Amino acid sequence: MLSGVASRGRGPSWQGLDLSLQKAFETGPARVSLRWDVFNVFDTVNLGLPDSNISNTATVGTIRSLAGDPRIMQFSLRVSF
C-alpha cells in the first residue's frame, strides 16, 4: 500500500452549495435572531475516490463510496439580553 502524496488519486469533481438565511427581531429588552442553514442545497451526490488496490484487478478503478453528506438543514434561535 502506498503512503503520503503518492497514494493520492484523482477522482470525480466536488460540487456543493450551502445557504444561510437569518432574521433578527428587537423585542423590548431582548434581541431574537432566527437562522436557517442548509448544507448541500441541491442534494448533489459526490462520489468518492476510485479503488486503488491493484492486488484485486476486479475492483481497480471502481468507485464504491460516497464523499460528503446528503442535504442537511439546521435551525437556530438566539436570544440576547
N, C-alpha and C positions, 0 to 999 in steps of 0.2 A: 504494500500500500504506500502510495506517495504521500509526502507531508509538505506543509508550507506552501509556498507560492506555486510550486509545480503541480499540486493537486487541484488547483482552482480551474474549473472548466467554464466554458461558455454555455449559456443556457438561454431560454426564452426571455424576451424583454419583460420588464415590470411596468404595469400600468395601475394607477390608483388615483383616486380623487377624494379628498377629505373636505368636509364642510362644517362650519360652526356658525350658529346664529345666537345672538344674545340680546336681551331686552332688560333695561333697568327701570325701576319704578321708585319714586320717592313717596313713602307712606308715613307722614308725621316724622317722628324722630329716627325712623329706620329706613334703610335703603334696601330694596329687594332686587335681586338680579336673577333672572331665569336664563339658562343656557342649554342649548341642544347641540350636541356634537354627533356627526355621522362620519364614520371611517369606511372607506371603500364604497362610496355613494352608489356607484353603478353595479356593485357586486361583481366586479371583474374577477375571473378566475386567473390566478397567476401560477403557472406551472413551476415545479422545482427543477433542479439540475438533472441532466441525464445520468444514468448509472455509468460509473467509470471503472467498475470492477472488470478487468479484462480476463479474469480466470473463468468467468461464465459467459461464453460468447453468445448465449441465447438472449441475455438481457443487456449487453453492452449498448449504450446509447439510448435506451428506453427511459422514458420519464414515468415514474410510478408514484410521484408525490406532488403535493401542492406546497407552494410557498406563500406565506402570509395568511391573513384571516379573511373570513367572509365579511359581509357588511355587519358593522357593529354600531349601535346607537347608545348614547348615554344622555341622561337629563340631569341637570344640577340646579339647585336652588341655594342662593346665598343671601343671608340676612346680615346686614351690618348696622350696628347701633352707633 
